[in-house]
Amino acid sequence: MAEDAASEAADVYGNVIAVRKGDENRPGIQKLTQVMQSPEVKNNEKYAGAVVPTF
């Protein structure tokens, strides 16, 4: 079952990248953030609208 992209749940619930204070500048964290916010991830159509980028 997929959530509609225009639903309240799509607006309210999201995934975050959370790290310990002081780790935000680690190279691996920076790379993960860069990859997760890339156009390739944003434009991914694998889940047919069930996953909606919010960035």
Secondary structure, DSSP 8 states (H G I E B T S, - for coil): ----TTSHHHHH--------TT-TT-HHHHHHHHHHTSHHHHT--TTTTSS----
